[in-house]
């Protein structure tokens, strides 16, 4: 006999099975029409031709299920031989646009195809450069997936560490790949110097671009390393808190809570069981930090600025700039309310930011973005932390709309779609490559930064055969 709860699930399970059977039948039906062509395609060129026709059919498929089924089969056919890699890549593009959850998998398959092309064309820099580009995008997508999980409030520390391990390997390989591509471009430039000086100059310019990309990959590698360090600290603190088995001390709770505050700059994500064990003073600071800056009184802003200033001095060097930006933002709020001490402290904070590679112009811009983020997160929705105290002592100060803070805290653009979750940030889809990206707090964009800077869509695989027909 089934329990009442299990019995109530039976109709839902039956419906799900019927849906799966229906989807499988639909996919089988749309692919059955292609079986004769696949059987006749006995050469690499013929299989590539069938893959090309499947990609074209997928673009005009009547349903998303048909599109994904055709694209998947087109990839499987095209990936079998170099002649079909171009169409396999286009099929992967259709898959990642139709099912964003598969983007990592699609990028991994694309990486493998570019790696194969780079091995077959050892002296040509274009495939090696494309391999580096695929590795960079794979690294960035792994980071984006982790960010999306954080935005949704789903922090799985062990999964994040595992994902970052893979991202670190991809970033390191991207850097060495771009260096190798630059070396190949220089060698090609020397070879063409006498016969084709114009092409030689182009290759030399390409070598410079590839060196810049190697440098960018090194920065990306450092960013991944910083995140690994943060998540490892999080794992260690969580394990200490969990081992206490409900008897965690206030110090253990504070250590874990401050990782959310300093390393991640996300105090709103502190778990309720951790928050309950904190002191009333820290609870008050967290409550204030989870409000738009223009909603704070001068006293609240000054109190927060002092707290974040103290945290910045004790924080891990990798997290110190974020704490100093918070300090600057709150001191600026207090200064606008006429606090003379805040004005003096701002000078010292700007000097600290400069020592942390954030000159005044950059610090101001990032502080404005921070203010926009706080308004987006907390301006129109309640903070979902248990028992946050009300710390409002006086009515919020009125800020001139022309001031630095007010100009930065306008609502996020309505055109941006959100990624979902409790504290979702605006995420838009690039109109050129289909990649989902974060345009920045209070900003709008139709293309990701890669496409804006002239990078081609890496799913546009360069064919080995110049006579290969275009799509």
C-alpha positions as CSV (number, residue, x, y, z in Angstrom):
1,X,0.0,0.0,0.0
2,X,1.2,3.5,-0.9
3,X,1.1,6.2,1.7
4,X,-1.2,9.1,1.0
5,X,1.7,11.4,0.0
6,X,3.1,8.8,-2.5
7,X,-0.4,8.1,-3.9
8,X,-0.9,11.8,-4.6
9,X,2.2,11.8,-6.7
10,X,1.1,8.9,-9.0
11,X,-1.0,11.1,-11.4
12,X,1.9,13.6,-11.7
13,X,4.4,10.8,-12.5
14,X,2.0,9.4,-15.1
15,X,1.6,12.7,-16.7
16,X,5.4,13.2,-16.8
17,X,5.9,9.8,-18.4
18,X,3.3,10.5,-21.0
19,X,5.0,13.8,-21.8
20,X,8.4,12.1,-22.1
21,X,7.0,9.4,-24.3
22,X,5.4,12.0,-26.5
23,X,8.6,14.1,-26.8
24,X,10.6,10.9,-27.7
25,X,8.0,10.0,-30.3
26,X,8.1,13.6,-31.8
27,X,11.9,13.5,-31.9
28,X,11.9,10.1,-33.5
29,X,9.4,11.3,-36.0
30,X,11.3,14.3,-37.2
31,X,14.6,12.3,-37.4
32,X,13.0,9.4,-39.2
33,X,12.6,11.5,-42.3
34,X,16.4,11.9,-42.4
35,X,17.3,8.3,-42.0
36,X,17.5,7.5,-45.8
37,X,19.8,10.5,-46.4
38,X,22.0,9.5,-43.5
39,X,22.3,5.9,-44.9
40,X,23.2,7.2,-48.3
41,X,25.9,9.5,-46.8
42,X,28.9,7.1,-46.9
43,X,31.7,9.7,-47.3
44,X,32.8,12.5,-45.0
45,X,31.7,15.1,-47.6
46,X,28.3,13.6,-47.9
47,X,27.8,13.4,-44.1
48,X,28.9,17.1,-43.9
49,X,26.3,17.9,-46.6
50,X,23.5,16.2,-44.6
51,X,24.6,18.0,-41.4
52,X,24.3,21.3,-43.4
53,X,20.8,20.5,-44.6
54,X,19.8,19.5,-41.0
55,X,21.0,22.8,-39.7
56,X,18.9,24.7,-42.3
57,X,15.9,22.5,-41.4
58,X,16.4,23.1,-37.7
59,X,16.3,26.9,-38.2
60,X,12.9,26.6,-39.7
61,X,11.5,23.8,-37.4
62,X,8.0,24.3,-36.2
63,X,8.6,23.5,-32.6
64,X,11.5,23.9,-30.2
65,X,11.6,20.1,-29.7
66,X,12.1,19.5,-33.4
67,X,14.7,22.3,-33.6
68,X,16.8,20.8,-30.7
69,X,16.4,17.2,-32.0
70,X,17.6,18.2,-35.5
71,X,20.4,20.4,-34.2
72,X,21.7,17.6,-31.9
73,X,21.7,15.1,-34.8
74,X,23.4,17.6,-37.1
75,X,26.1,18.1,-34.5
76,X,26.6,14.4,-34.2
77,X,27.0,14.0,-38.0
78,X,29.1,17.0,-38.5
79,X,31.5,16.4,-35.7
80,X,32.6,13.0,-37.2
81,X,34.9,14.6,-39.7
82,X,36.7,17.9,-40.2
83,X,34.6,18.7,-43.3
84,X,31.5,18.9,-41.1
85,X,32.9,20.9,-38.2
86,X,31.5,24.1,-39.6
87,X,28.0,22.7,-39.5
88,X,28.5,21.0,-36.2
89,X,29.4,24.3,-34.7
90,X,26.3,26.0,-36.2
91,X,24.2,23.1,-34.7
92,X,25.8,23.8,-31.3
93,X,24.9,27.4,-31.7
94,X,21.3,26.5,-32.2
95,X,21.4,24.2,-29.2
96,X,22.9,26.7,-26.8
97,X,20.4,29.4,-27.9
98,X,17.5,27.0,-27.6
99,X,18.6,25.5,-24.3
100,X,21.0,27.9,-22.4
101,X,21.5,25.2,-19.7
102,X,23.6,23.3,-22.3
103,X,25.9,26.2,-23.1
104,X,28.8,24.7,-21.1
105,X,28.4,21.4,-22.9
106,X,28.2,23.2,-26.3
107,X,31.4,25.2,-25.5
108,X,33.2,22.0,-24.5
109,X,32.4,20.3,-27.8
110,X,33.4,23.5,-29.7
111,X,36.7,23.6,-27.8
112,X,37.4,20.0,-28.8
113,X,36.7,20.7,-32.5
114,X,39.0,23.8,-32.4
115,X,41.7,21.7,-30.6
116,X,41.5,19.1,-33.4
117,X,41.7,21.8,-36.1
118,X,44.7,23.4,-34.3
119,X,46.5,20.0,-34.3
120,X,45.8,19.6,-38.0
121,X,47.0,23.1,-38.9
122,X,50.0,23.5,-36.6
123,X,51.5,26.4,-38.5
124,X,48.2,28.4,-38.9
125,X,47.5,30.8,-36.0
126,X,43.7,31.2,-36.7
127,X,42.6,27.9,-35.3
128,X,44.9,28.1,-32.3
129,X,43.6,31.6,-31.6
130,X,40.0,30.4,-31.9
131,X,40.8,27.6,-29.4
132,X,42.0,30.2,-27.0
133,X,38.8,32.2,-27.5
134,X,36.7,29.1,-26.9
135,X,38.6,28.4,-23.6
136,X,38.1,32.0,-22.5
137,X,34.4,31.8,-23.2
138,X,34.2,28.5,-21.4
139,X,35.9,30.0,-18.3
140,X,33.6,33.0,-18.4
141,X,30.5,30.8,-18.7
142,X,31.5,28.8,-15.7
143,X,31.9,32.0,-13.7
144,X,28.5,33.2,-14.9
145,X,26.9,30.0,-13.8
146,X,28.3,30.4,-10.3
147,X,27.2,34.1,-10.2
148,X,23.7,33.0,-11.3
149,X,23.5,30.5,-8.5
150,X,24.5,33.1,-6.0
151,X,21.9,35.5,-7.4
152,X,19.3,32.8,-6.9
153,X,20.4,32.3,-3.4
154,X,21.6,28.7,-4.2
155,X,25.1,28.6,-2.8
156,X,26.6,25.2,-3.2
157,X,30.1,25.7,-2.0
158,X,31.6,22.3,-3.0
159,X,30.0,22.5,-6.5
160,X,31.4,26.0,-6.9
161,X,34.9,24.9,-5.9
162,X,34.7,22.1,-8.4
163,X,33.5,24.4,-11.2
164,X,36.3,26.9,-10.4
165,X,38.9,24.1,-10.6
166,X,37.9,23.5,-14.1
167,X,37.7,27.2,-14.9
168,X,41.2,27.7,-13.6
169,X,42.5,25.0,-15.9
170,X,40.7,26.5,-18.9
171,X,42.0,30.0,-18.1
172,X,45.6,28.8,-17.8
173,X,45.3,26.8,-21.1
174,X,43.8,29.9,-22.8
175,X,46.8,32.0,-21.8
176,X,49.3,29.5,-23.1
177,X,47.2,29.0,-26.3
178,X,47.1,32.7,-27.1
179,X,50.9,32.9,-26.6
180,X,51.4,30.0,-29.0
181,X,49.1,31.6,-31.5
182,X,51.0,34.8,-31.3
183,X,54.3,33.0,-31.9
184,X,52.7,31.3,-35.0
185,X,51.5,34.7,-36.3
186,X,55.0,36.2,-35.9
187,X,56.5,33.2,-37.7
188,X,54.0,33.6,-40.6
189,X,54.7,37.3,-40.8
190,X,58.5,36.6,-41.2
191,X,57.7,34.0,-43.9
192,X,55.5,36.4,-45.9
193,X,57.7,39.5,-45.4
194,X,59.3,39.5,-48.9
195,X,56.6,37.9,-51.0
196,X,53.5,39.5,-49.5
197,X,54.4,42.5,-47.3
198,X,50.8,43.5,-46.7
199,X,49.8,40.1,-45.4
200,X,53.0,40.1,-43.4
201,X,52.0,43.3,-41.7
202,X,48.6,41.9,-41.0
203,X,50.0,38.9,-39.3
204,X,52.3,41.1,-37.2
205,X,49.3,43.1,-36.1
206,X,47.4,39.9,-35.3
207,X,50.4,38.8,-33.2
208,X,50.0,42.0,-31.1
209,X,46.3,41.4,-30.6
210,X,46.9,37.8,-29.5
211,X,49.5,39.0,-27.0
212,X,46.9,41.3,-25.6
213,X,44.4,38.4,-25.4
214,X,47.1,36.4,-23.6
215,X,47.4,39.2,-21.1
216,X,43.6,39.4,-20.6
217,X,43.6,35.6,-20.0
218,X,46.2,36.1,-17.3
219,X,43.9,38.6,-15.6
220,X,41.0,36.1,-16.0
221,X,43.2,33.5,-14.4
222,X,43.8,35.8,-11.4
223,X,40.1,36.5,-11.1
224,X,39.4,32.7,-11.0
225,X,42.1,32.3,-8.4
226,X,40.6,35.0,-6.3
227,X,37.2,33.3,-6.4
228,X,38.7,29.9,-5.6
229,X,40.3,31.5,-2.5
230,X,36.9,33.0,-1.5
231,X,35.0,29.7,-1.9
232,X,37.6,27.7,-0.1
233,X,37.3,30.1,2.8
234,X,33.5,29.7,2.6
235,X,33.8,25.9,2.6
236,X,36.1,25.9,5.7
237,X,33.8,28.3,7.6
238,X,30.7,26.3,6.7
239,X,32.3,23.0,7.8
240,X,33.2,24.6,11.2
241,X,29.7,25.9,11.6
242,X,28.1,22.6,10.6
243,X,30.3,20.4,12.8
244,X,29.0,22.4,15.8
245,X,25.7,20.6,15.2
246,X,23.4,23.4,16.3
247,X,25.7,24.5,19.1
248,X,27.8,26.9,17.0
249,X,29.3,29.8,19.0
250,X,28.7,33.5,18.2
251,X,32.3,33.7,17.0
252,X,31.8,30.8,14.5
253,X,28.6,32.4,13.2
254,X,30.3,35.7,12.9
255,X,33.2,34.2,10.9
256,X,30.8,32.7,8.5
257,X,28.6,35.7,8.2
258,X,31.5,38.0,7.6
259,X,32.6,35.9,4.6
260,X,29.3,36.7,3.0
261,X,29.9,40.4,3.8
262,X,33.5,40.8,2.9
263,X,34.4,38.1,0.4
264,X,31.1,38.0,-1.5
265,X,29.7,41.5,-0.6
266,X,26.3,39.8,-0.3
267,X,25.1,40.3,3.3
268,X,21.5,39.6,2.3
269,X,22.5,35.9,1.6
270,X,23.5,35.1,5.2
271,X,21.5,32.0,6.2
272,X,18.9,32.6,8.9
273,X,20.4,30.1,11.3
274,X,23.8,32.0,11.1
275,X,22.1,35.4,11.3
276,X,20.2,34.4,14.5
277,X,23.5,33.8,16.4
278,X,25.0,37.2,15.6
279,X,25.3,40.1,18.0
280,X,22.6,42.8,17.8
281,X,25.3,45.3,16.6
282,X,26.2,43.2,13.6
283,X,22.6,42.5,12.9
284,X,22.0,46.2,12.8
285,X,24.9,46.8,10.4
286,X,23.7,44.0,8.1
287,X,20.2,45.4,8.1
288,X,21.5,48.8,7.0
289,X,23.8,47.3,4.4
290,X,20.7,45.7,2.8
291,X,19.1,49.0,2.0
292,X,19.5,51.5,-0.9
293,X,22.0,54.2,0.2
294,X,19.5,57.0,-0.3
295,X,17.2,55.3,2.3
296,X,19.8,55.7,5.0
297,X,20.0,58.6,7.4
298,X,23.3,60.4,7.9
299,X,23.9,58.6,11.2
300,X,23.2,55.2,9.6
301,X,25.6,56.0,6.7
302,X,28.3,57.2,9.0
303,X,27.9,54.1,11.2
304,X,28.1,51.8,8.2
305,X,31.1,53.6,6.8
306,X,33.0,53.1,10.0
307,X,32.1,49.4,10.2
308,X,33.1,48.7,6.6
309,X,36.3,50.7,7.2
310,X,37.2,48.4,10.0
311,X,36.3,45.3,7.9
312,X,38.5,46.6,5.1
313,X,41.5,46.7,7.4
314,X,40.9,43.2,8.6
315,X,39.7,41.7,5.3
316,X,41.6,39.4,3.0
317,X,43.6,41.6,0.5
318,X,41.5,40.1,-2.4
319,X,38.3,41.4,-0.8
320,X,39.6,44.8,0.5
321,X,38.7,46.9,-2.6
322,X,35.0,46.0,-2.3
323,X,34.9,46.9,1.4
324,X,36.6,50.3,0.7
325,X,34.1,51.0,-2.1
326,X,31.3,50.4,0.5
327,X,33.2,52.7,2.9
328,X,33.4,55.4,0.3
329,X,29.8,55.2,-0.7
330,X,28.6,55.6,2.9
331,X,31.0,58.4,3.8
332,X,29.9,60.2,0.6
333,X,26.3,59.9,1.8
334,X,27.2,61.3,5.2
335,X,29.3,64.1,3.6
336,X,26.3,65.2,1.5
337,X,24.3,65.6,4.7
338,X,27.0,68.0,6.0
339,X,29.2,65.7,8.0
340,X,32.6,67.4,8.1
341,X,34.4,64.3,9.5
342,X,33.1,62.2,6.6
343,X,34.6,64.7,4.1
344,X,38.0,64.3,5.8
345,X,37.7,60.5,5.9
346,X,36.8,60.4,2.2
347,X,40.2,61.7,1.3
348,X,41.9,58.9,3.3
349,X,39.6,56.2,1.8
350,X,40.4,57.5,-1.7
351,X,44.1,57.1,-0.9
352,X,43.5,53.5,0.3
353,X,41.6,52.7,-2.9
354,X,44.4,54.1,-5.0
355,X,46.8,51.8,-3.1
356,X,44.5,48.9,-4.1
357,X,44.7,49.7,-7.8
358,X,41.5,51.8,-7.9
359,X,42.3,55.4,-8.8
360,X,39.8,58.1,-7.9
361,X,37.9,58.1,-11.3
362,X,37.6,54.3,-11.3
363,X,36.5,54.3,-7.6
364,X,33.8,56.8,-8.2
365,X,32.4,54.9,-11.1
366,X,32.4,51.6,-9.2
367,X,30.8,53.3,-6.2
368,X,28.1,54.5,-8.5
369,X,27.6,51.0,-9.8
370,X,27.4,49.7,-6.2
371,X,24.7,52.3,-5.4
372,X,22.7,51.2,-8.4
373,X,23.0,47.6,-7.4
374,X,21.7,48.3,-3.9
375,X,18.8,50.1,-5.3
376,X,18.0,47.3,-7.7
377,X,18.2,44.7,-5.1
378,X,16.5,46.4,-2.2
379,X,14.6,49.4,-3.6
380,X,11.3,47.6,-4.2
381,X,11.5,44.3,-2.4
382,X,11.8,43.1,1.2
383,X,15.0,41.7,2.5
384,X,14.6,38.0,3.1
385,X,16.8,37.6,6.2
386,X,15.0,36.4,9.3
387,X,14.4,39.0,12.1
388,X,16.3,42.0,10.5
389,X,16.0,44.8,13.1
390,X,14.6,48.2,12.1
391,X,17.5,50.6,12.5
392,X,15.8,53.7,11.2
393,X,16.2,56.4,13.8
394,X,15.4,59.5,11.7
395,X,13.8,60.1,8.3
396,X,16.2,59.6,5.4
397,X,18.0,62.6,4.2
398,X,16.9,64.3,1.0
399,X,19.6,64.1,-1.6
400,X,19.9,66.5,-4.5
401,X,19.2,64.4,-7.7
402,X,22.2,66.0,-9.3
403,X,24.6,64.6,-6.8
404,X,27.0,61.7,-7.4
405,X,24.9,59.1,-5.5
406,X,21.5,60.1,-6.9
407,X,22.7,59.9,-10.4
408,X,23.9,56.4,-9.8
409,X,20.8,55.0,-8.2
410,X,18.3,55.3,-10.9
411,X,16.2,52.1,-11.5
412,X,17.8,49.5,-13.7
413,X,16.7,49.6,-17.3
414,X,13.3,47.9,-17.9
415,X,14.6,46.4,-21.1
416,X,16.8,44.0,-19.2
417,X,15.4,40.6,-18.3
418,X,16.2,39.1,-15.0
419,X,18.0,35.8,-14.3
420,X,15.5,34.7,-11.7
421,X,15.9,34.0,-8.0
422,X,15.5,36.0,-4.8
423,X,18.1,38.6,-5.6
424,X,18.3,38.4,-9.4
425,X,20.4,40.9,-11.3
426,X,19.6,42.0,-14.9
427,X,20.8,39.6,-17.5
428,X,20.4,40.1,-21.2
429,X,21.0,38.0,-24.2
430,X,23.5,39.1,-26.8
431,X,21.8,39.8,-30.1
432,X,24.9,38.6,-32.0
433,X,26.3,35.5,-30.2
434,X,23.3,34.5,-28.0
435,X,25.4,34.6,-24.9
436,X,23.7,35.7,-21.7
437,X,25.6,38.5,-19.9
438,X,25.3,41.1,-17.2
439,X,25.5,44.6,-18.7
440,X,26.3,46.3,-15.4
441,X,24.1,47.9,-12.7
442,X,22.0,50.6,-14.2
443,X,23.3,50.0,-17.7
444,X,21.8,48.6,-20.9
445,X,23.4,46.8,-23.8
446,X,22.3,44.8,-26.8
447,X,25.6,43.0,-27.3
448,X,28.1,41.5,-24.9
449,X,31.4,43.2,-24.5
450,X,33.1,40.5,-26.6
451,X,30.9,41.3,-29.6
452,X,31.1,45.0,-29.0
453,X,34.9,44.8,-29.2
454,X,34.8,43.1,-32.6
455,X,35.3,39.5,-31.5
456,X,33.5,37.2,-34.0
457,X,31.0,34.6,-32.8
458,X,33.2,31.5,-32.1
459,X,30.3,29.3,-33.3
460,X,31.1,30.6,-36.8
461,X,33.7,27.9,-37.4
462,X,36.1,28.7,-40.2
463,X,36.0,26.0,-42.8
464,X,39.1,24.3,-44.1
465,X,37.7,24.4,-47.6
466,X,37.4,28.0,-49.1
467,X,35.0,26.6,-51.7
468,X,32.6,25.3,-48.9
469,X,29.2,27.0,-49.6
470,X,28.1,29.5,-47.1
471,X,24.8,29.2,-45.2
